[in-house]
Amino acid sequence: MDTLRIPYPPEVALALQQEPQEFEPEARLLLAVKLYETGRLTTGLAARLAGLPRSAFISLLGRYRLSPFGESPHELEADLEHARRACDRQ
């Protein structure tokens, strides 16, 4: 596996009120989430980058208001509403 090293000033972790061992996994997760959000990685590859099982990564996407289905929450709500209307007509 390749390694990415990103130097950062200690003030970053201090500003976030985190120890390096807390900040570094979060930074890794945020990178994975952003690459997934921009469509550059699948949920599987983003999960591997984040160091998480795919199911855990998918669960965390909601925290960032992202859908594992490639649709926004608004689009999913609209689809659900359309499905409900279709069922009501029957």
C-alpha positions as a Markdown table, in Angstrom:
| # | Residue | x | y | z |
|---|---|---|---|---|
| 1 | Met | 0.0 | 0.0 | 0.0 |
| 2 | Asp | 1.3 | 3.5 | -0.8 |
| 3 | Thr | 1.7 | 6.1 | 1.9 |
| 4 | Leu | 0.7 | 9.8 | 1.8 |
| 5 | Arg | 2.4 | 12.1 | 4.2 |
| 6 | Ile | 1.0 | 15.5 | 4.7 |
| 7 | Pro | 3.0 | 17.8 | 7.0 |
| 8 | Tyr | 0.8 | 20.1 | 9.1 |
| 9 | Pro | 1.6 | 22.7 | 11.7 |
| 10 | Pro | 0.7 | 21.6 | 15.3 |
| 11 | Glu | -1.6 | 24.6 | 15.5 |
| 12 | Val | -4.1 | 22.8 | 13.3 |
| 13 | Ala | -4.7 | 20.0 | 15.8 |
| 14 | Leu | -4.7 | 22.6 | 18.6 |
| 15 | Ala | -7.3 | 24.8 | 16.7 |
| 16 | Leu | -9.5 | 21.7 | 16.3 |
| 17 | Gln | -8.9 | 20.8 | 20.0 |
| 18 | Gln | -7.7 | 17.3 | 19.0 |
| 19 | Glu | -4.6 | 15.3 | 19.6 |
| 20 | Pro | -2.7 | 14.2 | 16.5 |
| 21 | Gln | -4.0 | 10.6 | 16.9 |
| 22 | Glu | -7.5 | 12.0 | 16.7 |
| 23 | Phe | -6.9 | 14.5 | 13.9 |
| 24 | Glu | -5.1 | 12.2 | 11.5 |
| 25 | Pro | -7.8 | 9.6 | 11.1 |
| 26 | Glu | -10.4 | 12.3 | 10.7 |
| 27 | Ala | -8.4 | 14.1 | 8.0 |
| 28 | Arg | -8.1 | 10.7 | 6.2 |
| 29 | Leu | -11.8 | 10.2 | 6.5 |
| 30 | Leu | -12.5 | 13.8 | 5.2 |
| 31 | Leu | -10.3 | 13.2 | 2.2 |
| 32 | Ala | -12.1 | 10.0 | 1.4 |
| 33 | Val | -15.5 | 11.7 | 1.8 |
| 34 | Lys | -14.5 | 14.6 | -0.5 |
| 35 | Leu | -13.2 | 12.3 | -3.2 |
| 36 | Tyr | -16.4 | 10.2 | -3.0 |
| 37 | Glu | -18.5 | 13.4 | -3.1 |
| 38 | Thr | -16.8 | 14.6 | -6.2 |
| 39 | Gly | -17.3 | 11.3 | -7.9 |
| 40 | Arg | -13.6 | 10.4 | -8.1 |
| 41 | Leu | -13.9 | 7.3 | -5.8 |
| 42 | Thr | -16.5 | 4.7 | -5.3 |
| 43 | Thr | -17.8 | 3.9 | -1.8 |
| 44 | Gly | -15.5 | 0.9 | -1.7 |
| 45 | Leu | -12.3 | 2.7 | -2.6 |
| 46 | Ala | -13.2 | 5.7 | -0.4 |
| 47 | Ala | -13.8 | 3.3 | 2.5 |
| 48 | Arg | -10.4 | 1.7 | 2.0 |
| 49 | Leu | -8.8 | 5.1 | 1.9 |
| 50 | Ala | -10.6 | 6.0 | 5.2 |
| 51 | Gly | -9.5 | 2.8 | 6.7 |
| 52 | Leu | -13.0 | 1.7 | 7.4 |
| 53 | Pro | -15.3 | -1.2 | 6.3 |
| 54 | Arg | -17.5 | -0.2 | 3.4 |
| 55 | Ser | -20.7 | -0.5 | 5.5 |
| 56 | Ala | -19.2 | 1.9 | 8.1 |
| 57 | Phe | -18.2 | 4.4 | 5.5 |
| 58 | Ile | -21.7 | 4.3 | 3.9 |
| 59 | Ser | -23.2 | 4.9 | 7.4 |
| 60 | Leu | -21.0 | 7.9 | 7.9 |
| 61 | Leu | -22.0 | 9.5 | 4.6 |
| 62 | Gly | -25.2 | 10.8 | 6.2 |
| 63 | Arg | -23.2 | 12.8 | 8.7 |
| 64 | Tyr | -21.9 | 14.8 | 5.6 |
| 65 | Arg | -25.3 | 14.9 | 4.0 |
| 66 | Leu | -24.2 | 12.6 | 1.2 |
| 67 | Ser | -26.0 | 9.6 | -0.3 |
| 68 | Pro | -24.4 | 6.3 | -1.0 |
| 69 | Phe | -26.7 | 6.1 | -4.0 |
| 70 | Gly | -25.2 | 9.1 | -5.9 |
| 71 | Glu | -28.3 | 11.2 | -5.3 |
| 72 | Ser | -28.8 | 14.1 | -3.0 |
| 73 | Pro | -31.1 | 13.8 | 0.0 |
| 74 | His | -33.5 | 16.2 | -1.8 |
| 75 | Glu | -33.6 | 13.9 | -4.9 |
| 76 | Leu | -34.3 | 10.8 | -2.7 |
| 77 | Glu | -37.1 | 12.6 | -0.9 |
| 78 | Ala | -38.6 | 13.7 | -4.2 |
| 79 | Asp | -38.4 | 10.0 | -5.5 |
| 80 | Leu | -40.1 | 8.8 | -2.3 |
| 81 | Glu | -42.9 | 11.4 | -2.6 |
| 82 | His | -43.5 | 10.3 | -6.3 |
| 83 | Ala | -43.6 | 6.7 | -5.2 |
| 84 | Arg | -46.1 | 7.5 | -2.4 |
| 85 | Arg | -48.3 | 9.3 | -4.9 |
| 86 | Ala | -48.2 | 6.4 | -7.3 |
| 87 | Cys | -49.3 | 4.0 | -4.6 |
| 88 | Asp | -52.1 | 6.3 | -3.5 |
| 89 | Arg | -53.5 | 6.2 | -7.0 |
| 90 | Gln | -53.9 | 2.5 | -7.1 |
